[in-house]
Amino acid sequence: MPLDSYSVLKCRPIKGLAGSNQSPHYQIHCLDGNATHYRIAVNIHSQTNPSDLLYYADDNFQHSITSQLTELKFGLTPLKSQPGGAALDYIRGNLFDYHAMQILPGDIPGADNDLNEKLDKYVEWALKMADAEIYAFGNAWGPENKPDQYFGFTPGRGIHDIHMNQGNSGRWADDNGPWQDGGIFFHFPAVRKWVAIFLAFQSQTFHSVDGTGQPIQFQDAVSDGTVRIVAAQVNVTGPGNQTVTLANTGSHAIDLIDWAILDGLKRKQILKGMIGAGEFRTIPINGKEAQFSGQGGIISLLNQNGMKIAGVAYTKEDCRKSGCTIVF
């Protein structure tokens, strides 16, 4: 079954504690606005081989989700696993390009070369800034009728599964679900900066069934990334005034029949026609199906089998100039 307590924890850090092979999580002790203690447990090793995690950090994270996060109260907020809210989905949410993830050991000799050290760097940044905030997405636990096993506060409580929570096979398949992925964001208001960290296991698949999160092995003549979304006009009104521009980076023409442009609320506009090798094609958005908000959002491209081929995100700031073209 999917995660039973999918939530986001908004808090401020007190201390970070490195993990080890015997304790394969980086631990963060933190407080909410009412001085309630929590622990964030972030995986640095996998229990399934290969044990090293996939890691991606964006030191200048820009996405429409951040405007929703700043409105949250400190503490735990339960999240609905659906689009349009604050829930994370590595596949459908266009948060980052998963191809950019790197394999990173949890704890090895040397400087700034393992997951412990990467996480510790951002926690140390947050500890040095009085107004820094952490947003941890995952599965909440507690309050427990015992002290926390790492930091000793009572009652024990916190959040874990701070990683992708779909595309699992075998013993972890019961945890699968869309719009319930984990992650950890650091907000530094004083410098108007967001840092986002995304983690996944090498055993997970980056294509999953839309309603269940069960893994799909991607097999198609057109691979994801061959056709890209390169530009869009979103902050304009009237049928056909919004547009999405595609580029075919492959060596062959591609038939777009039954492909679809998808907005952040999963509304689809079905496509047709060809896009030649090396060509660009600008598609008018009719407003009857997919349509885009001037407050920020996401745009996805699906192939004829409903598989995501490309995706982008834009923010309210990108839309400030009416009628401007956003280039991705």
N, C-alpha and C positions, 0 to 999 in steps of 0.2 A: 504494500500500500504506500501511497505518497507520504511525505513527512507529515507527522501528526500535529506539529506545533510550529509551522513556518512563520518566522517573525523577523523583524529587524530591531536591533538593540542600538539606541542612540545613547552615547555615554562619553565620559572623559577618562583618560587612562591614569592609572596610578603607578603601574609597574609592568614590565615585560619579563618573561622567564623562558629561556631557550629550552627546546625539547631535545630528546636523545633517542637512541634506538630503543631504550627501555621505556621511554615516555614520549611517543612520537607525535607530540603536539607542541606548538609554541603557545604559551599561555599569557593572556593579558588580564590583569586585575584592573577593574574600572568601576566608576561610580556614575549613577544617574543624578538628576537634579535634586532628588530627595535624600541623597547620601545612602542610597541602597547599593550594596555591593553586588558585582557580577564578575563572572569569569568567561572570557572568550577563548575557546580551544580551537586552534588552527592546525590542521594536519600538516606535518612536514614529511611524513613517510606514508606509504600505502601498505595495507596488510596483504595486498595481492601483487604478485610480480607482474611487471617491473615496479620496484618500490618507489622510485623517484617520481615526484609529481611534475605536472606541467604547470608553468607559472607565467603570468603576464602582469606587468605593472604599467599603468599609465600615469605619469607624473603631471600631466596636464589634462585630466579627464574632463570632457565636456559632453554633456548629455542632458536631455530634458528631465531626466529622473531627479537630478540634483535639486531642482526647484521644489519638488514634492518633499524631499528629505528634510530640507531646512524648516519646513512647516511642522514637522513631527515634534511631539513632546519627548523629553528625555525618558529613558526606560524602554521597556519592550512594547512593541506595537505588532499585534498579529497581522499578517498579510494574507489577502486572498490570492490564490494562485491563478491569476487571470491577467490578460493584457490591459493596459490603460491605467494601471496603478503603479505602486512602487516595487512590485515583485520583480525579481531578476530572472532572465532566461538567456543563457549563453547563446542559444541557437536563434531564438526568435526576437530578442530584444535589441539586437544591433549595438551591443555594448562595446564590442571590440572585435578585431579580426583574429579568430582562433588560430589561424596559421602562424601568427606572430608569437604564440606561446613557446617557451623553451623548457627543456627538461632540466630540472634543478635538484641536486641532492639536498637532503635535509640538513646534514651536519658533517662537514669534512674540513680538514686542516686548510688554512689559508684565509685571506682577507676578502670579504665581500663576494664569496663564491658559493654560498649555500642559502637555503631558504630561511634558516634561523637568522642569518645576518641581514638578509633583505628585509624581513619583517621587523627585526630589531631597529633597523635604521629609521623606519617610518614611525615606530612607536617612540623612539628617542626624539624625533622631530616634534611629535605631538606633546611630549612631556615638557619640552622647552617653550611651548607656546600656551599661555594661560587659557586662550579661548578655543583651542583645538578640540575637535569633535571626532569621535569614531562612530561609524555606522557598520555594524556587523550583521550580515544576513545569514540565516541558517535555521536550525531546529532548536527551539528553546527547551530548557529543562528547569525543574525546581518550581517553588522553593522546596529544598530537601530538609528532612528532620535530622540534619547533622552538619558539622562544619565543612567548609570547602577543603578538599584534600590538598590543594596547593597553597592557598593563601590564608586559610584558617578562619575566614569570616563565617558567621552564622546568620540565617540558614544558607546553605550552599545553593547557588543558582547560576545560570549562565546560558550560553548558546554555543552550539557546535555545528558540524556539517557545513563548514565555511568553504564549500567547494561546489563544483557542478553536481547536481543531483538528478541526472537523467542519463540515458545512454548506457546504463549499467547492464551487465550480464551476470549470470550465475547467482551467487549468494546475495548480491546486492541489488538484484533486479526488483525486489519488492519496494525499494526506496524510490523508484523512478516516478517522475511526474514532470509535466511542463510548468513553467513559471514558478519554480520553487528552488532556483539555484542559490548557492551561497556566494559570499564574497565579502570583502572588507574595504570600506572607503574611509579615507582620512580627509577632513575638511579643516582648512586653515583660513578662517575668515579674515584675519588681519592682513593676509597677503592675497586674498581672493583666489585661493588655490584648492583644487580637489586632486587627490591621489586615489586611484582605484586599483585593487589587487584581485586577480581572478586565478583560481586554482582548479585543476582537474586531474584525474587519474589517467595514466596512459592506457588503461584497459577500457576507458569509456569511448563511446562513439559520438561524433559531433553531428549526427543526423538522427532524429528520433521521431516516433509516431506523435502526431500533433496532440491527440487526446490523452495519451498514456505516458509519454516519455520513454517508451521502450525503444531499444536501439534499432536502427536501420543501417545496413551496409550500403553505402552510396555507390551505385553502379549506373552510369549513364554516359552516353556518347559525349555530352557536354559537361565538363567538370565544373564544380563551383569555382567562381573566379574568372571563367572564360568570358562571360558577359558581365560587365560591371555597370553600376549606377555611378555616373560621373558628374551629374549636375541636376538641379531641380529648381523650379519656381514654385514656391509654396504660399507666400504671403500676398496672394492676389485672389480676387473673387470673380465669379462668373464662370459658366461652363467653358472648358477648354483653355482658360487662362493659366491654370496650374499645369505644369509640365514636368516630366521626368525624362532625362536624357541618358540613353544607354550607349555603351561602346562594346563592340565585339573585338576582343583582343586576340582571338584565335585565328587560325589559318584557313578556316572554311566558313561559308555562309551558314547561318542558323535560322531554321524556321521557328518563329515565335508563336505559332498557332497553339492556343490553349495555355500559353504561359500567362502569368498574372502579375500585376503590380498590387502590392498589399500595403495598407496603411497600418498605423499602430493599433487600431481596433479590429484588425483582421478583415476589413472590408476589401473586396477584390475588384479590380478592373481587368477583364480578360483581354489578352492581346491577340494579334494575328499579323501575318506578313513575315517578311524576311529581314534579316540584318546581315549585310555582307561582311566578309573578313576585313577587319580594319576600319569598318564604318561606324558612324555615330547615327543614332536615331532618336529624335525627340518625340515623345508621346504626349499628346494632350490628355489631361485628366478630365473626364466628363462631369465629375461631381455627383453622378448618380450612384456610383459604387465607391471606389476609393476616393478619399479627399483628405487634405492635409491641413493641420492646424498651424496658425501663425504663432502659437505659443511654444513650439518645439514638438518634436515627434520622431518617428522612424518611418523608413520606406524600405520595403523588401521586394525582391524579385524571385518568383517561384517558377520552376519549369512545368512542363505539362503533366508531370507526376506529382506535383505539389511539393517538390523538394526545393529548399531555399538555395538559390544560386548566388545571390548577392544581397547586401543590406547596408544601409547607412543610417546615421542619426543626425539630427540638427537641433539647435537650441533656439530659444526665444531671441537671443542676441543675434543669431544668424538671420533672423527675419525682420530686423528693425527697419531696413530700407524696403519700403513697399515696392513689389515688383522686381526686386533684385534676384539675380540667379545665384544660388548657392552652389559652389564647386566643391566636390568631395575628393 
